[in-house]
Amino acid sequence: MSSHAESAVRPDPDQVIQDIADYVHDYKIESELAWETARLCLIDTIGCGLEALRFPVCARLLGPVVEGTIVPNGTKVPGTNYQLDPIRGAFNIGTQIRWLDFNDCFLAAEWGHPSDNLGAILAVADHLARKGEPLTVRDILEGMIKAHEIQGSLALLNSFNRVGLDHVVLVKVASTAVVSKLLGLNRAQTIDAVSHAWADGQSLRTYRHAPNTQSRKSWAAGDACSRAVNIAYLVKKGEKGMPSVLTAKTWGFYDVLFKGKPFEFQMPYTSYIMENVLFKISYPAEFHAQTAVEAAHILHDKLKALGKSTDDIKSIRIRTQEAAMRIINKHGPLDNFADRDHDINYMVAYPLIYGKLTSESYSDDAAADPRIDALRAKITCVEEKTYSVDYHDPAKRSISNALLVELNDGTVLDEVAIEYPVGHKRRREEGKPLLLKKFKTHIAPHFSEAHQQKILETVNDSASLFKMPVDKFTDLFAKP
């Protein structure tokens, strides 16, 4: 007879989780580039959330669970008159931020949108500030830099999508870590909270990037933010963690969900991710297609100069990276907004026809133009191996695409190849004024000219902004 029994002795916490807690509690951010990029990221992210409110399919998901509920000292949701508990507030803010796929991005072995974490950070910070805690915008920016770093560093060498896991699990982990510090948890409690983030019962397996299954895409980040805040509050109330949640045999994250492989890390936690984050400036398009969309605009103008249109196109070849081939190269009918903004063929066809690509370009009405699918059928995507290599090179992190157009009369236009999108670190100075223009466009439908000017003066005065109380900052974006 077998008499095997498992030890009841609690193991030491997994080193990965200890490292996250040490970084959150002890690391001092000294990079001026990181602080400045975080400022740009903050205003861009809030702007993206405000723009999403113009779309009823997003707005209808927001607000309290019980209509009319107003929480004392509650989180204010930008662009609305909602004042919610921080858990529901995190869902609201995270959902509106992510809805249009227009917020920042970081691409590596795993991709993701680190500014999704602002949903949790802003919800908790605003609530605490309204209770009288002396939190400033600088505290928000520190939380953003550290959440970006945690999410991005885990993504550098570890591909969650290849095992069927969605990148929002990293939002949940990063948000839990930084929110725990905001709530006053100590190092041991942060370790407990982060362990729960890895083990939380959220449906980690996802099919968001599979054809015709993207309806959940835009609120998954809000869900992750709300779960992160809930976990941190549970630990604050005394809930203990699971120290070997990653490494436990049979039951741990590695064995159950990561094919038995431990995480790999390329570098220690610093502020690298925020410094190298990618902004979606010109186009609301999945980031692997940004340079393809830019090239399509150039080719639209070339066709126009030749007196030609897309009706004269025989074929289009797109040279792209392996990641784009795998996640945004789709064929056949596209059912909804989320399918369209994750198809490189659609995102190239639309600007070739119209000379523009906006959030409205993915609507059902816009997609009804039969020329779009006709042109999609003429597009072939191929992987360019050098693009795939440079995509992962820490010194480059390029997101290259090249478009080659052949016309019906046999004319082949010069290939348009673009290595870095305008939102890339290497084009940051070119991108800054465009990013501010994007922000102006997003706040315009919500506020009077005078209030828009007040907002712009506030966000452009870095010294004053950093010292500004969080609740005064969020009041700037409340619905008039």
N, C-alpha and C positions, 0 to 999 in steps of 0.2 A: 504493500500500500504506500502511496505517496503522501508525504507529510510536509509539502512545501508551504511556506507562509511568507508573505511580503513584510518587509520592515515597516514599522509605523513611525520611524524617526524621520522628521522633516529634513529634506536635503537643503544644502545651501542654494540660494536663488541662482538661476541660470546666469552665466556671465554676460550674455547679450543684454539681459534685462538690467543687471547691475550697471553696465556701461551706459545705458540710456539714462538711468536715474542719476548717475554721477554727472553726466553731461548737463542735464537739466538743472541740477542744483548747484554745480560748482563752476561751470565754464563761464568765463568772462568774455563777452563779445567786444573785440577791439577794432574790428575791421570797419573803417568808414564806408567802404564800398558796400558792405553788407547792410549797414544802417540805412544808407541812401537808397539802395535797391529795395529794402523792406518798405521804405516810405512810398516809393513808386508802386510797389506791389499792393500796399494797403489801399491806396486810392483807386487803383485799377480794379481791384477785387470788389470794392463797394460799388463802383460804377457798373460792373457786370451784373451785380445783384439788382441794382435799380433798373437796368435795361430789361432784365427778365420779367419784371413786374408788368411790363406792357403786353405780356403774352398770357391770356386767360388760363391756358392749361397749366401754367406755373402758379399764377396768383390764387387759383382755386384750392391749391394744396396747403396754403399758408393760413396762419391765424391760430387761435386756441382750439383745442379739441372740442370744448364746450363753447359754443358761440357766445360772445359777449363777455367772456371772462377777462378781467383785468387784474394782473398780479401786482400787489404792492411792491415797489422797488424792483419790478420785473424788468427783464431784458427788452429793450426797444428794437424792433425789426426795421432796418432802414427802408424808407419809402412808404411806410405804413403807419397806422396809429395803433398797432398791436403792442401790448406790453405783457410779456409772457414769462413763465418760469424758465430758468436757464436751460433746462433739458429740451423743452418745446421750442424755446428761442433758438437753440443750436440747430434744431432740425430746420426751422424756417430760414435762418440765415445761410446755413450750408446748402439748402436746396436752391435758393435764389442765386447764390454765387455760381453754382455749377450748371444751372439749367441750360444756358446757351452754349456751353463748351467754349466760352470766350475768355475764361480766366487763365492764369499762367500754367506752365507745364514744365516737367522735367523728364527727359528721356534717357533711359539706360537699358539694362537688362529687363527692368520693369519700367513702365511709364506711369505717369500720374499727374495730378494737379495739386501741388503742395498748398496753394492758397485755399483749398477746400477747408483746411484746418481753421481758417479764420472764423468759420461758423461756430465752432466750440469756444475759441479764444475770446471772441468779441462778446458772445452771449454771457459767459461767466464774468468777464471783466466788467461789463456794463452793469450787471446785477450787483456785483460787489461794490462798485463805485456808488451806485444808488443807495446802498446800505451805509455809505459813509467811509469806505476804505479808500485810502489815498492813491488810487491807481491812475497812471497817466498813459498817454498814447505810447510813450517809450516802453512801458510794460507790455503793451500789445505787440509792438514791433519785436521786442525780445522773444516773446512767445512765438511769433511768426518765424523768426530766424531759426529758432531751435526746432520748431515743428517741421519746417522745410528740411533741416539738416537730418533729422531722424528719418523722415519718410524717404528722402532722397538717398541717404546713405544705405538704407536697407534695399533700395532699388538698384543700386549701382551694379551689383553682380548677381542678384537673386531675382530670377524670373518667376513671379507668382502666376502670371497668366498662362505659362506653359503647363502648369499643373491644375488649371481651371479655377484659379483664385483671382478675385478682383482686387485691383490696387487700392480700393477704399479700406481694406483691412489695415493698410499702412496709415491711412488717415486716422483710423480709430486708435491705433497704437500711439502715433505721434501726438494726437490731441489729448489723449488720456494723460500722457506724460507731462505736457506743459500745463494743462489745466490743473493737475494735481498740485503743482507748485503754486499756481495762482490761488488755490483754495487753502494754502497753508500746510499741506501735507509734508511730512518729513521724508527723508530718503527711503526709509524702510516702507513707508506707506506708498510712496511712488512705485517702488518695486512691486508691492501687492497690486496696485491699480493696473500697472502695465501687464502683469501676468494675467489679469482678468481680460484685458483687451485682446490678448492672443487667444484666450479660451472662450470668449463671449459667444453666446449662442446665435449670433448673427449668421445668416446663411452666407457662408464665405464663398461657396462655389457659385459661379455665376455664368451666365451665357450672354452678357451684355454685348459682346463683340461678335456674337453669332448672328447670321442673317435673321431679320424679322423678329428679334427678341429684345429690342432696346427700349421698351417703354419705361423700364425702371431706371434707366441710365441716369437721369438727371436728378433724382432724389436719393440715390444711393449714398452720395456724400453727406447729405443732410442726415440720413439715417446713421451713418458712421459717427458724425459729430454728436448727435444726441446720445448715442450709446456711450461715447467716451465721457461725456459730462455725467451721465448716470452712474457709470462705473466709479468715477472719482468721488462722487458724493456718497456712494455706498461704502467705499473704503474710509472716507472721512468719518462715517458712522460706526466704524469698527470692523468691517468685513475684512477677513484675512485673505491673503493671496494663495497662489499655487506656485511654489518656488521652482518646480521643475516642469513647468507647463510646456516648454519647448523640447526638453531632452528626455523626458520620461519614456521608458521603453513601452512600446505598444500603444500607450494612451496619449503620448505627447504630440505636439504640433508637427515636429519633424517626421515622426513615423506615420501619423494619420494623414497629414495633408501635404507633406513636402518630400515624399518618396524617400524618407529616411536620411535626407541630406541636411547637414547643418548650414546655417547661413554663412556666407563669405562676405568679407569686408575689404574694400579697396584702400581705405584711408581712415584715420581717426575722425571723430566728430569735431568739426570746427564751424565755419560759416560758408563752406565751399558751395553748398547747394543754392543758398540765396544769391550768392555772388554770380552764379552761373545759370540762374533760372531763366526760362524762356517766356517772354511775353507774347501773347497773341494780340498784335496791334492792328494790323491792316484787315484781317479777315477772320470771321468766326468759323474757323475750319479746324478740324482735328490736326494736331501739330505736324504729324508726319507728312501732311499735304501742303503745308504753308508755302514752301518754295515752289511747289507745282502750281498753286493758285497764282502766285506772283508771276510765274512764267506764262501762265495762260492769259493774264492781263496784257503782258507784252505782246503775245502772239495775236490777241484780239486787235490791238492797234496796228500790227503789221498787216493783218488781213484787210483791215479797213483802208489802209494806205494803198493797198494793191487793188482796191475796188472789189474785194472778195468778201465772202461770208462763210459761215460754217457749212452752208450747203455745198460749198466747193471743196470740202475736205474729203479725201479718200480714206486716210488712216492717220492715227496718232499713236506714237510710241512714247511711253513714259519709262525712263530709267529711274529706279528708286531704290530705297533700302529694304532689307529683308523684313524689318518690322512692318513697313507699310504694305508689303506684299501679303503679310500674314493677317493684318487686322483691318485694313481699309480698302482692299481690292475686291470689290463685290460685283456680281453679275446678276441680271434679272431684276424683277420688280422691287422697288424700294417702298416700303409700306408707310413710313412716317418720317417726321423731322429727324429723329435720332438715327435712322438708317441712312438718311441722305447726308448728314454732316459727318458720317463715318464711311463715306465711299469716295475714294480719290477720283474715280471716274466722273461722278456727279460734280464734285468740287472743281474739276477742270472743265467739264463741259459747260457749266453754267456761265462762268466769266468769258469763255470763248464766244458764247452766243451774245451775252448782254454787256460785257465789259465791266461787270461788277459782281460782287458776292457779298450779300448782307444776311442778317439773321432771317429776314423775310424770304430769302432765296430758297429756304428749305421747307416752306409751307406747302400745303396740299395744292393751293391755287398756283403757286409758282411752278411746282413740279408737274402740273398738268400739261405744260407745253410739250408736244410730241417731239420737238426737235432735240430735247435733252436726252431722252432714251435712245433716239436714233444716233446721236453723236456718241453716247456712252458705248454703243455697240461697235463703234469704229476704233475704240481705244484698247491698246494692249500694254500691260505693265510687265516689265522685266526687272529682275534684280541686277543692280550694278554692284559687284562685289566690293569695289573700293569705297562705295558709299556706305556699305554695311560696316566695313572696318572703321572708317572715320567717324561713324555714328557712335561707336563705343570708345574711341580714343579720348582719354581725359583731357588732352591738350587741345582737342578740336571740338568734339561733340557736335559735328555738323549734321544737318538734316537736309541732304541734297536731293534734288530732283532735276531731271532734264526732259524737255518735251521736244519731240521731232514730229513735224507735220508735213504730210504729203498731200498735194492737191489732186483733184481728178484729172487735171491736164498733165500730170507727171512732174510738176514743179515740187521740189523739196525745199521747204524753208529752212534757214539756218537754225540748228538746234539751239534752244534757249536752256542753259544750265545755270542753276542758282544753288550755291553751296550752303549759305547761311541765311535764315530768314531775318527780317528786320527786327524781330524781337530777341535775337541772339545777343549774347554779351559782346561779340565782336562788332555788332552794329548798334551798340547801346546809345551812343551819342546821337546817331541818326534817328533812333527810335524814340528818345525822350519827348521831343515836341509832338510827335505823332501819338504817343501814349497819353499826353495831356489833352490833345485834341479828342481822342477817343473818350476820355473821362468827361470832357465838356459836353460831348454829344449825348452821353448817357444820363447826365444830370439835368439836361435841358428840359425834357418833358415833365419833370417833377416839381421844379422850383421856379420862382420868379427870377427875372434878370438880376434884381438886386441881391437876392439870396444866393444865386449862382456865383455872383462876384464875391460874396462873403465866404463861400465855401472855397473858391479858388485861392483867395488871399490866405486863408487858413492853412490849406494843405501845402502851399508853396513856401511858407515861412517855417522852415524845418526847426529852427531853434524854439519857436513858440509852440509849434505843433507837438514836439516831443514832450513838452511840459504840460500840455493841456490835459485836464481831467477827462477820463474816459467818458463819463456821462455827458459832459459838455460837447465832446466830439460827436457822440452818437445823436445828440439832440439836433445837430446840424442837418442830419439826414432824415429827421422825422417828417411824416406827411403833414403839410401845412393845414 
